[in-house]
């Protein structure tokens, strides 16, 4: 496998040979990659959010889920 520095050089050589219109496409693609990375970081920022949650609340969200949903349905009927 190529080292990161070698990979960057290889990518740079390929970019240098591209036409101007293709450079715009490459820039759009890189922006998408950055956005995906940002989204992953936002999601990971939530890791551990439920670590200290009260057991009664967890039970209410899981064990009693169907009962709570049905209770909510009756309110709308």
C-alpha positions as a Markdown table, in Angstrom:
| # | Residue | x | y | z |
|---|---|---|---|---|
| 1 | Unk | 0.0 | 0.0 | 0.0 |
| 2 | Unk | 1.2 | 3.5 | -0.8 |
| 3 | Unk | 2.2 | 5.8 | 1.9 |
| 4 | Unk | 0.1 | 8.9 | 2.3 |
| 5 | Unk | 2.8 | 11.2 | 1.0 |
| 6 | Unk | 3.3 | 9.0 | -2.1 |
| 7 | Unk | -0.4 | 8.9 | -2.6 |
| 8 | Unk | -0.7 | 12.7 | -2.4 |
| 9 | Unk | 2.0 | 13.0 | -5.1 |
| 10 | Unk | 0.3 | 10.5 | -7.3 |
| 11 | Unk | -3.0 | 12.3 | -7.0 |
| 12 | Unk | -1.3 | 15.7 | -7.6 |
| 13 | Unk | 0.3 | 14.4 | -10.8 |
| 14 | Unk | -3.1 | 13.2 | -12.1 |
| 15 | Unk | -4.7 | 16.5 | -11.2 |
| 16 | Unk | -2.0 | 18.5 | -13.0 |
| 17 | Unk | -3.0 | 16.7 | -16.2 |
| 18 | Unk | -6.7 | 17.4 | -16.0 |
| 19 | Unk | -8.6 | 20.0 | -18.0 |
| 20 | Unk | -10.0 | 23.1 | -16.3 |
| 21 | Unk | -13.6 | 21.8 | -16.4 |
| 22 | Unk | -12.5 | 18.6 | -14.7 |
| 23 | Unk | -10.8 | 20.6 | -12.0 |
| 24 | Unk | -14.2 | 22.0 | -11.1 |
| 25 | Unk | -15.6 | 18.5 | -10.8 |
| 26 | Unk | -12.7 | 17.4 | -8.6 |
| 27 | Unk | -13.3 | 20.4 | -6.3 |
| 28 | Unk | -17.0 | 19.5 | -6.0 |
| 29 | Unk | -16.1 | 16.0 | -5.2 |
| 30 | Unk | -13.6 | 17.1 | -2.5 |
| 31 | Unk | -16.2 | 19.3 | -1.0 |
| 32 | Unk | -18.6 | 16.3 | -0.8 |
| 33 | Unk | -15.9 | 14.2 | 0.9 |
| 34 | Unk | -15.3 | 17.0 | 3.4 |
| 35 | Unk | -19.1 | 17.2 | 4.1 |
| 36 | Unk | -19.3 | 13.5 | 4.7 |
| 37 | Unk | -16.4 | 13.7 | 7.1 |
| 38 | Unk | -18.0 | 16.6 | 8.9 |
| 39 | Unk | -21.3 | 14.6 | 9.2 |
| 40 | Unk | -19.5 | 11.7 | 10.7 |
| 41 | Unk | -17.8 | 13.9 | 13.3 |
| 42 | Unk | -21.2 | 15.4 | 14.2 |
| 43 | Unk | -22.6 | 11.9 | 14.7 |
| 44 | Unk | -19.6 | 10.8 | 16.7 |
| 45 | Unk | -20.0 | 13.8 | 18.9 |
| 46 | Unk | -23.2 | 12.2 | 20.2 |
| 47 | Unk | -21.3 | 9.1 | 21.3 |
| 48 | Unk | -21.7 | 8.5 | 25.0 |
| 49 | Unk | -24.7 | 10.8 | 25.2 |
| 50 | Unk | -26.8 | 8.0 | 26.8 |
| 51 | Unk | -24.0 | 6.8 | 29.1 |
| 52 | Unk | -25.5 | 8.2 | 32.3 |
| 53 | Unk | -29.2 | 7.9 | 31.4 |
| 54 | Unk | -31.6 | 6.8 | 34.2 |
| 55 | Unk | -32.6 | 3.1 | 33.9 |
| 56 | Unk | -36.3 | 4.0 | 34.4 |
| 57 | Unk | -36.1 | 6.2 | 31.3 |
| 58 | Unk | -34.4 | 3.5 | 29.3 |
| 59 | Unk | -37.1 | 1.0 | 30.3 |
| 60 | Unk | -39.7 | 3.5 | 29.3 |
| 61 | Unk | -38.1 | 4.0 | 25.9 |
| 62 | Unk | -37.6 | 0.3 | 25.3 |
| 63 | Unk | -39.8 | -2.1 | 27.3 |
| 64 | Unk | -42.8 | 0.2 | 27.4 |
| 65 | Unk | -42.4 | 1.4 | 23.8 |
| 66 | Unk | -45.5 | -0.3 | 22.3 |
| 67 | Unk | -47.7 | 0.6 | 25.3 |
| 68 | Unk | -46.6 | 4.3 | 25.0 |
| 69 | Unk | -47.2 | 4.3 | 21.2 |
| 70 | Unk | -50.7 | 2.9 | 21.6 |
| 71 | Unk | -51.5 | 5.4 | 24.4 |
| 72 | Unk | -50.5 | 8.2 | 22.0 |
| 73 | Unk | -52.7 | 6.8 | 19.2 |
| 74 | Unk | -55.7 | 6.9 | 21.4 |
| 75 | Unk | -55.1 | 10.6 | 22.0 |
| 76 | Unk | -55.5 | 11.3 | 18.2 |
| 77 | Unk | -58.5 | 9.1 | 17.6 |
